[in-house]
C-alpha cells in the first residue's frame, strides 16, 4: 500500500468536551482511518495522556496533502 500524507487541523475532544480548540498534526498512512489513529496517538503522547485515553478527532478536519 502507498502511504499518503495527511494533515489534521481542528479540535480535539475528550469526554465530550473540547480538550484543545485547535491542534495541528501531520502523518503518513495508507487510509484516513489509520491516519486518524496515528494522529490520536501522537496527540496523547504530546499532551501527556495515557495511550488508552479516549479522545476524538473529527473526520471533517483531516485532508490528504498534495505531494
Backbone as JSON Lines, residues from 0, in Angstrom:
{"i":0,"aa":"X","n":[0.82,-1.19,0.0],"ca":[0.0,0.0,0.0],"c":[0.87,1.25,0.0]}
{"i":1,"aa":"X","n":[0.42,2.25,-0.72],"ca":[1.14,3.51,-0.76],"c":[0.64,4.44,0.33]}
{"i":2,"aa":"X","n":[1.58,4.95,1.09],"ca":[1.21,5.91,2.12],"c":[0.95,7.27,1.51]}
{"i":3,"aa":"X","n":[0.05,8.0,2.12],"ca":[-0.28,9.36,1.74],"c":[0.04,10.26,2.92]}
{"i":4,"aa":"X","n":[0.19,11.54,2.67],"ca":[0.41,12.5,3.74],"c":[-0.95,13.07,4.14]}
{"i":5,"aa":"X","n":[-1.23,13.04,5.44],"ca":[-2.5,13.53,5.97],"c":[-2.25,14.69,6.93]}
{"i":6,"aa":"X","n":[-3.11,15.69,6.88],"ca":[-2.99,16.88,7.72],"c":[-4.29,17.06,8.5]}
{"i":7,"aa":"X","n":[-4.16,17.23,9.82],"ca":[-5.31,17.49,10.68],"c":[-5.12,18.85,11.33]}
{"i":8,"aa":"X","n":[-6.12,19.69,11.23],"ca":[-6.14,20.98,11.95],"c":[-7.56,21.19,12.43]}
{"i":9,"aa":"X","n":[-7.76,21.0,13.73],"ca":[-9.09,21.13,14.29],"c":[-9.11,20.81,15.77]}
{"i":10,"aa":"X","n":[-10.31,20.7,16.31],"ca":[-10.45,20.46,17.75],"c":[-10.18,19.01,18.14]}
{"i":11,"aa":"X","n":[-9.85,18.84,19.4],"ca":[-9.69,17.51,19.99],"c":[-10.63,17.45,21.18]}
{"i":12,"aa":"X","n":[-11.47,16.41,21.21],"ca":[-12.44,16.24,22.28],"c":[-12.03,15.11,23.21]}
{"i":13,"aa":"X","n":[-12.35,15.31,24.49],"ca":[-12.15,14.27,25.48],"c":[-13.33,14.32,26.44]}
{"i":14,"aa":"X","n":[-14.01,13.22,26.62],"ca":[-15.22,13.15,27.45],"c":[-16.25,14.18,26.98]}
{"i":15,"aa":"X","n":[-16.42,14.29,25.67],"ca":[-17.4,15.16,25.03],"c":[-17.17,16.65,25.28]}
{"i":16,"aa":"X","n":[-15.99,17.01,25.77],"ca":[-15.62,18.41,25.97],"c":[-14.37,18.69,25.16]}
{"i":17,"aa":"X","n":[-14.21,19.94,24.76],"ca":[-13.02,20.29,23.98],"c":[-11.79,20.25,24.88]}
{"i":18,"aa":"X","n":[-10.82,19.45,24.49],"ca":[-9.55,19.35,25.21],"c":[-8.55,20.32,24.61]}
{"i":19,"aa":"X","n":[-8.67,20.57,23.31],"ca":[-7.84,21.53,22.59],"c":[-8.69,22.12,21.47]}
{"i":20,"aa":"X","n":[-8.76,23.45,21.4],"ca":[-9.58,24.09,20.38],"c":[-9.02,23.89,18.98]}
{"i":21,"aa":"X","n":[-7.73,24.09,18.83],"ca":[-7.11,23.86,17.52],"c":[-5.78,23.14,17.75]}
{"i":22,"aa":"X","n":[-5.71,21.93,17.23],"ca":[-4.46,21.17,17.26],"c":[-4.13,20.81,15.83]}
{"i":23,"aa":"X","n":[-2.85,20.83,15.5],"ca":[-2.43,20.55,14.14],"c":[-1.38,19.45,14.14]}
{"i":24,"aa":"X","n":[-1.55,18.51,13.22],"ca":[-0.59,17.43,13.1],"c":[-0.58,16.84,11.71]}
{"i":25,"aa":"X","n":[0.53,16.25,11.36],"ca":[0.72,15.57,10.07],"c":[1.13,14.13,10.34]}
{"i":26,"aa":"X","n":[0.78,13.26,9.42],"ca":[1.21,11.87,9.5],"c":[1.19,11.26,8.1]}
{"i":27,"aa":"X","n":[1.79,10.11,7.96],"ca":[1.68,9.35,6.72],"c":[0.95,8.06,7.03]}
{"i":28,"aa":"X","n":[0.03,7.7,6.15],"ca":[-0.76,6.48,6.34],"c":[-1.46,6.15,5.03]}
{"i":29,"aa":"X","n":[-1.82,4.89,4.82],"ca":[-2.49,4.5,3.58],"c":[-3.97,4.92,3.53]}
{"i":30,"aa":"X","n":[-4.61,5.06,4.72],"ca":[-6.03,5.4,4.75],"c":[-6.29,6.5,5.78]}
{"i":31,"aa":"X","n":[-7.44,7.16,5.64],"ca":[-7.81,8.2,6.59],"c":[-8.0,7.62,7.99]}
{"i":32,"aa":"X","n":[-8.56,6.45,8.1],"ca":[-8.77,5.82,9.4],"c":[-7.46,5.59,10.14]}
{"i":33,"aa":"X","n":[-6.48,5.07,9.43],"ca":[-5.16,4.83,10.04],"c":[-4.49,6.16,10.39]}
{"i":34,"aa":"X","n":[-4.68,7.17,9.53],"ca":[-4.11,8.48,9.8],"c":[-4.69,9.06,11.09]}
{"i":35,"aa":"X","n":[-6.01,8.97,11.28],"ca":[-6.64,9.47,12.49],"c":[-6.13,8.73,13.72]}
{"i":36,"aa":"X","n":[-5.91,7.43,13.59],"ca":[-5.37,6.64,14.69],"c":[-3.95,7.11,15.03]}
{"i":37,"aa":"X","n":[-3.13,7.31,14.02],"ca":[-1.75,7.79,14.22],"c":[-1.74,9.16,14.9]}
{"i":38,"aa":"X","n":[-2.61,10.05,14.4],"ca":[-2.66,11.41,14.95],"c":[-3.16,11.41,16.39]}
{"i":39,"aa":"X","n":[-4.13,10.58,16.7],"ca":[-4.64,10.48,18.07],"c":[-3.53,10.01,19.01]}
{"i":40,"aa":"X","n":[-2.78,9.03,18.58],"ca":[-1.67,8.52,19.39],"c":[-0.63,9.61,19.62]}
{"i":41,"aa":"X","n":[-0.34,10.36,18.58],"ca":[0.64,11.45,18.69],"c":[0.14,12.54,19.63]}
{"i":42,"aa":"X","n":[-1.13,12.9,19.52],"ca":[-1.7,13.92,20.4],"c":[-1.58,13.49,21.87]}
{"i":43,"aa":"X","n":[-1.92,12.24,22.14],"ca":[-1.84,11.74,23.51],"c":[-0.41,11.83,24.04]}
{"i":44,"aa":"X","n":[0.55,11.43,23.22],"ca":[1.95,11.47,23.64],"c":[2.4,12.9,23.91]}
{"i":45,"aa":"X","n":[2.05,13.83,23.01],"ca":[2.45,15.24,23.15],"c":[1.81,15.91,24.36]}
{"i":46,"aa":"X","n":[0.65,15.43,24.78],"ca":[-0.09,16.07,25.86],"c":[-0.1,15.28,27.16]}
{"i":47,"aa":"X","n":[0.76,14.28,27.25],"ca":[0.93,13.53,28.49],"c":[-0.25,12.66,28.88]}
{"i":48,"aa":"X","n":[-1.03,12.23,27.9],"ca":[-2.17,11.36,28.17],"c":[-1.76,9.9,28.01]}
{"i":49,"aa":"X","n":[-2.42,9.03,28.74],"ca":[-2.21,7.59,28.56],"c":[-2.66,7.2,27.15]}
{"i":50,"aa":"X","n":[-2.03,6.21,26.56],"ca":[-2.43,5.76,25.23],"c":[-3.83,5.17,25.23]}
{"i":51,"aa":"X","n":[-4.34,4.78,26.39],"ca":[-5.7,4.23,26.49],"c":[-6.76,5.32,26.66]}
{"i":52,"aa":"X","n":[-6.32,6.58,26.8],"ca":[-7.27,7.69,26.97],"c":[-8.16,7.8,25.73]}
{"i":53,"aa":"X","n":[-9.42,8.11,25.95],"ca":[-10.37,8.26,24.85],"c":[-10.38,9.71,24.39]}
{"i":54,"aa":"X","n":[-10.02,9.95,23.13],"ca":[-10.12,11.27,22.53],"c":[-10.79,11.13,21.18]}
{"i":55,"aa":"X","n":[-11.29,12.24,20.66],"ca":[-11.97,12.23,19.37],"c":[-11.38,13.31,18.49]}
{"i":56,"aa":"X","n":[-10.97,12.91,17.28],"ca":[-10.57,13.83,16.22],"c":[-11.65,13.72,15.15]}
{"i":57,"aa":"X","n":[-12.17,14.84,14.69],"ca":[-13.28,14.81,13.74],"c":[-12.8,14.63,12.3]}
{"i":58,"aa":"X","n":[-13.5,13.77,11.57],"ca":[-13.16,13.48,10.16],"c":[-13.17,14.72,9.28]}
{"i":59,"aa":"X","n":[-14.02,15.7,9.59],"ca":[-14.16,16.86,8.72],"c":[-12.92,17.77,8.72]}
{"i":60,"aa":"X","n":[-11.99,17.55,9.66],"ca":[-10.82,18.4,9.76],"c":[-9.54,17.74,9.26]}
{"i":61,"aa":"X","n":[-9.65,16.59,8.64],"ca":[-8.46,15.92,8.11],"c":[-8.56,15.89,6.59]}
{"i":62,"aa":"X","n":[-7.43,16.12,5.95],"ca":[-7.42,16.02,4.5],"c":[-6.06,15.51,4.01]}
{"i":63,"aa":"X","n":[-6.09,14.98,2.82],"ca":[-4.88,14.44,2.2],"c":[-4.11,15.61,1.58]}
{"i":64,"aa":"X","n":[-2.81,15.63,1.82],"ca":[-1.94,16.67,1.27],"c":[-1.47,16.28,-0.12]}
{"i":65,"aa":"X","n":[-1.31,17.27,-0.96],"ca":[-0.74,17.04,-2.29],"c":[0.76,16.92,-2.18]}
{"i":66,"aa":"X","n":[1.34,16.02,-2.95],"ca":[2.8,15.84,-2.96],"c":[3.45,16.77,-3.94]}
